[in-house]
Amino acid sequence: MSISSAIKSIQDIMRKDAGVDGDAQRLGQMSWLLFLKVFDAQEEELELELDNYKAPIPEKYLWRNWAQDSQGITGDALLEFVNDDLFYNLKNFTAPVDLNPRGHVVKEAFSDAFNYMKNGTLLRQVINKLNEIDFTDSSERHLFGDIYEQILRDLQSAGNSGEFYTPRAVTRFIVNRLDPKLGETIMDPATGTGGFLACSFDHVKENYVNTAADHQTLQQQIHGVEKKQLPHLLCITNMMLHGIEVPVQIKHGNTLNKPLSSWDSNINVIATNPPFGGTEEDGIEKNFPSDMQTRETADLFLQLIIEVLDSGDETKAGGRAGVVLPDGTLFGEGVKTKIKKMLTEECNLHTIVRLPNGVFNPYTGIKTNILFFTKGTPTKDVWFYEHPYPEGVKNYNKTKPMKFEEFQAEIDWWGCEEDGFASRVETHQAWKVSIDDIIARNFNLDIKNPYQGEVVNHDPVALLAEYQTQQAEISELRNQLKDILGAALTSGSQSGEQA
């Protein structure tokens, strides 16, 4: 049976189970099973390679010892084992990250995982289907990596709060332009399911890894943080499928949940699509300077990215970033203006690629941009490149997404940062704006293509998305006003009491 058929069969079996309700739970159920299956395949390889191999978790919980036998434990006995034994002990066993890193990965992965299935016979059928996929076979594992991405696309189509699957074409283009090298620290502070990290890993492996020692170096380069349990589990599995043996650098937590001043500034490469359109929980903004506080998630992430990038010095260039951000960041005022001022003063914001509508269809019609910047030298000029639709295409959709080959025009035009992009020329798609002009515009970066007339957008999906973005910005301003009024009233009442 093909892998795609096996996955479809698994989804069909889960639909019969009363405990699994909807795509999100099906994905959650499949995720912890996939994780244990992939983890055990990796353990079998390590057992053959290492003389002093020791199982990182109690051996009875390794996939081969409870799930591999198709005629093994099933029904109520299987449910009891999974719910009362497997889950309980994997959540609670002791696995210090320094002494048992692979065990620590399992403990983290199961920290908030849950078994939704209530029928042990159906659970056995799902397990048996998974056993038809051989994760020790490198070609099959590579094929599964492609299907894994398809699963993510299919089941994330109900994305909300700005959490959308980044199209592979955009991910590949950003990583291609950042060109992460062997030994450079690579980070995605809003990791999601690991698309940027997997693409970065593959880029370094294909271009710069020549020896076993190089491969070990690469394993240590990849860093990420993901707030939610399910994407974190999916990301860890994704990293293991790509060949990272111990993905302990993929943390489960909120990147924004510690003071900005406590971060070390030593990241060489950041490729990310931070959540936008959403607001952070109360108190998170207190981790940022008082005049830069906001609850808009994308604004906080942009500040954090600027902070953690390596500043560079006379001997080496500063850290570089490629960040997907909505139009609202470009034209927004208030705190957004302050952040853009800081960005252009601390970094060389050398390129903004303006993406057309529909890149993130069907998740959102919000218009997006890719900001490329390098920390350590201030901005003198910003180049804009308006990415056009391919000939004959009026919009992207789920069946006809953006393709990486479309970015070849940008790649051919790009040039070299070391010589200040001296080879770049203005075209009908590309234009340059000086920092003086940007300052005069109060750092409004929503600069239209001077070579094209105003295009009126009548797409209802895009218009609705733009309306929702504006409503979110209005809501944020309202919250800021409440905070200012609240502080003023508190200050006034305290003054009255003292008098």
N, C-alpha and C positions, 0 to 999 in steps of 0.2 A: 504494500500500500504506500502511496506517495505521502510525503509529509503534509501537504496541504489537505489531502483527504483525511488523514489522521486528525488534524486539528479541527476540521469541519465535523467529523464524527464526535469528537470530544464535546464540541459546543452543542450538538444535537442531543447527546446523552444528558448533559447538564440541564437542558430545557425540561427534561422529565422530572427533575428533582424539585420537590416542594420548597426546599430551603434556599435555592438559588433564584434570585429575583432580578432579572435584567442584566444588561451587558456589563455594568460595572462589577457586579458580584461574580459573573462568569469569569471576567478577567482576573479578579482577585483570587478566585479559587484555582484557576489554571496557573497563576503566578507562583504560588508557594510550591505546588507540585512540580512545575518546571524547574524551579530553583533547586529543589532537592535532587531531582534527576540529573540536572547539569552539574551540580556540585559533586555528586557521587562519581560521574564520569571523569571529572577532573581528579578526584581522589584516586581513582584506579590508575590513572596515568602517573600521578606523583608516587604512588606505592611502587611502581615499577622503576621509577627514576632514582628514588632516594634510598640510600642504605639504611638510614635511621628513621624511616617513616613511622609515624604514630598517628592514628586516627584522631582528628581534631574534635570529634563529638563521640559520645558513646556509640559503639559499633552497632548496637541494635537499631539505631535511628538512621543509619546509612540506607539509602534507597534499596541497595541490593539485598539487604537483610529483612526487609518487611514488604517490599512492593514488587520486587523483580519476578517472583514466581507467580505466573498467571493463575495457578490453582491454589494460591496461598490464602491467607486470612481474608475474609470477606464478611458482608452482612453486618450485623450488630457488633460482632467481635472486632471488625475493622474500625467501625465508628468509635467504639470504646477506646481502642488503642490510639487512634489519631487524636481524639479530643482530650482524653484523660492522661495519656502517657506521653506521646510524641510532642504535642503542643506544649503541655505543661513543662516538660523537662527541657525542651529547646529554648523556651522563654526564660527559664530560671537557672540553668546550669552555669557554673563559674567558668568564664573564658577571658582572662585578662588579655588585652590587645597586644601587650608586649611579649607575653609568654605563649599565647595560643591565638595568633591573629586569624587563622582560618576559622577556628571555633567562634571567635568574636564576630566574624562576618555572619555566621549562622544565627547567633543570638540576636544580633541587630536586625537581621532580615525577618525574624519571627516576633520581634518585639510587639508589633501591632497586627500581625497576620491573624487570619480567622478561617476556620473551616465552615463553609456555608452549607455543604451538602448534608442532608439528613438521611439519605438512603445509602446504606453501606454497600449494597449490591451494585448500585449505579456508580458509586465511588470506585469500586473494584474495576468496573468496565472502563472508566476514564483512565485509571492507572494502567490497565492492560493496553489501551490505545497508545498511551505515552511510551510504553515499552517497545513499540514498533519503530520508534525513532532511535537511532544509534548515535549518541553524542560523542562516542570515542572515535568515530569515523570523521576525519577532517573535512572531506567533501560534503558529507551529509550535514555536518555542523555548520559549514559555510552556507549551504542551501537553507538550512533552518534559520540562519541569521536574517536572510531576506524575507522569509515567511513571518518571522517574528516581527519585523517592521510592519508587515502588512496587517498583522493582528493588532498592533498598536494603532495603526491608522484607522482600522475599522472600528475599534472599540473606544477610541478617544473622540469620535465624531460628536459626542455629547459634551465637548469641552466647555468649561465656563470659567468665569473670573480671570479671563486672559490666559488660561492654561491650554495652549493649543500645540498640536504636533507641528514641529518645524519641518517644512518640506525638505526632503533630502537635497534637492538642488541648491537651496539657500544655504544649508549646512555645509555642503561640499565647497561652495563658492567662498564662504567666509574662511573656512580652514585653508583652502587653497591660497588665498591672498595673505593670510597671516603666516603661513608656512612654518609651523612649529618644528623645531629642530630637536635632535637627540639631546637629552639632558636638561631641556628647558621645562620649567614647571608650567603645566597646562591646567587651567581651571574653568569650570562652569559653576558659578555660584547659585544657579537655579537649574539644577541638572535635569529635572524631569526624568524621562526614561533613558537618558544617556546618549542621545543622538550626536551632539557635538563632541562628546568625549570619545565615543566609538569612532567617529570620523577622524578625529585628531590622532587617535591611536593608530588607525590604519595608515594615515598620511606619513607619520614618522616611521612606521614599520616598513612601508614600501620604499621610502626615499632615503632613510638614514641608518637602518639597522642592518649590520653585516655579520655580527658574531653573537654567540650566546650571551656574552657579557653585555652587549648592546641591548639585547632583548630584556635582560634583567633591569638595566637602567630605565628602559621605556616603561616597565611595569610600575616604577616608582614615580613617574612623571605626572600621572593622571590624578587630578583632584576634583572633587565635586561635593555639593551639599544639596540634599533634597528634603523638603519639609514634610511631604506626605508619604505615608507608609507604602502605598501601592506603587507609585512611580519609583520610589527608592528600591523596592524589591525588584521591579522590572529592570531598573538600571544596573543593579548588581549582577543579575542574570545576564544582561546584555554584555557587561564587561567580561564576565567569565566566558561567554561564547566567543568573544574577541581574543581571548587568550590571556587575560589578566588573572593570575592564579589566586591572588589574595587582594580583592578590591577594598581594603580597609580604608583607603583614602576617600571612599564615597560615603560621606557622613549622612546620618539621618537626623536632621534638625533644621532650624530656621537660620539661614545665613545672617539675617538681619538682627538676630536676637542677642547681640553683644555690642558693647560700645565701639563705635567706629575707631576710636583712638587706640583700642587694644589690638587691632590687626597689625600683622607684620607686612610691610610693603616689599614683597619679594616675588610676586607672580610675573612670569615672563609673557605668558599668552593667555588671554581670556576670550573665549568664543561662547556667546550666550544669547538666549532669547528670553529675557526675564518676563515674569507675568506683568501684564499691563491692564489698566481698566479697573483693577481691584483695589481695595484698601486693606492696610494691615491692621492687626488687632491693636487695641488700646495699649499705649505704653511703648510700643516698638520704636516710635519716632523719637523717644527720649534718648535713644542710643546715638543720635546724631546731633551736630551742633545746633544750638538754640535757634539761630537765624536760618537754618536749612531744614527745619523739621516739617514733615508732611506725612500723611498716611497713604499717599499714592505709591503703590509698590514699585513701579518702574523708576520713579524719581529716587527712591531710596537705594535701589540696586545700582543706578548710575553713579551715585555718590560713592558707594562701596567699591565699585570697580575702579574708579579714579584713585581711591585711597590705596587699594591693595596692589596695584601694578607697580613693578619695580621702577624706581626713578631713573636708573641708569647713571652713568658718569662719563668721564673723559675716555675711559677704556671700552665701554660697551653702551649700546643703545638702551633706552628704557623699554619697559614692558609695553606690549601692543594688544589692542582689543578690537574685536568685531562684534557689535551689539545691535540686535534688532529692536527698534523702538517705533512707537506709533507717531503719526503726524502731530498728535497733541503735545508731545515732548518738544517738537520743533517750534511750534508757534505759541506754546503756553507761557504765561507770565507768572509774576510772584516768585515763589520758590524756584520754579522752573528756570526763570531768568538767572537767578543766582547760581544755579547748578551749571547752566551753560556758560556763564562767565568764568566759573572755576574751571570747567572743562577746557576752555580755550586758553586759559592762563597757564594751567599746569600740564596740558597735553597739546600735541600737534594734531588737531582734528583735521586731517588732510583730505578725507573723502567721505561724502555722503551719497550712497546709492539709493535713489528713490524708486521703490518698487511699485508696480502698477496695482490696481485693485484686483482682488480675487486670488492673490498668492496663497492666502490661508483658507480659501474656500475648502470645505463647506463650513468651517468653524467660525469664521468671522469675515466681514467685508471691510474691516478697518484697514485704512491705507497705512503701509509700514515703510520703514527706511532701515538701511544698514549704516551705522556710524563706525568708521574706522579711525582709530586714533592711537598715538604713541606717547607715552608719558615722558616728561623730562625737558621738553622744549615747548615754548608757547606757540600758538597758531599764528601764522602769517597770512595764509590764504586757505580757503576751503574750496575744494573741487566738488561739484555736484555732477552726478551722472544719472540721467533719467532712463531707467530700464524700460525699453518698449516691449509691447506684445510682439510675439513672432508674427510673420506675415500670415494673414488669414485667421488670426486668433483675436477674439473680442473680449474674452474673459477666460480665466482658468476655472476648472471644476474638478470634482473628485476623480473622474475618469480621464481627464486631460489636464494633469497638473503641470506646473512649471518644470522644465528640463534644465539640467546643468549646462548643456551645450549652448543654451541661450546666453550664458554669461561670457562666451568666448570673446565677444566684442569688448567687454570691459577688461578682460584679461589681456587682450592684445594692446589696448590703449593704456594700461595701468602704469608702466614705467617702474622706476626705482626710487625708493624713499631716500636712499643715501645721497643721491644727487638732487634732492628736492623735487623729484618727478619732472625733471627738466624736459623729458620727451613728450609730456602731455600737451595736447592741443585742444582748443575749443572746437566742438562740432555741434551738430543739431541736437545731440544728446548730452553733451558735456559743456560745462561753463564754470568759470572761476570767480569767486567773490573774496575780496580782501577783508581782513579782520577789521579794518577801519569802517568799512561799509556795514559789517555785522554789528559793530558797536553802535553805529548810528541808528541801526534798526532795533536797538535795545535787545540784541541777541535773539531776535526772531529769525530762526533758520528755515522757516517755511518759504523758501525762495523759489519762485516759479521759473521754469525754463524760458529764458529770454528769446529763444529761437522758435517758440511755438505759441500760438494764440491760446487764449483761455478756453479750456475744454469744460463744457458743462456736463456734469455727471447726472444721468437720469436713472441710474441703477437703484431700485428701491432698497435692495439689501445694503448697498454701500451707504446710501443716505440714512437709513435707519441706524446703521452702525455708527455713523458720524454723529447722529443725534444722541445716541447712547453715550458716546465719548464726551460730548458737550454736557450732558446731564451729570455725568460722573464728576466733571471739572466744576460744575456749579455746586454740586454737593460738597466737594472738597473745600471750595471757597466759603460755603456756608459754615462748615465745621471750623474753619480757621477763624471766621468772624465770631462764632460762639466762644471759641477759646479766648480770643482777645477781649470780648465783652466780659466773659467770666472772670478773667484775670483782673480787668479794670474794676469790676464790681467788688471783687474780693479785696483788692487794694484799697478801694474807697471805704469799705466797711471797716477795715482794720484802722485806717486813718481816723475815722469817726470815733471808734472805740478809744484810740489813744488820746484824742482831743477831749 
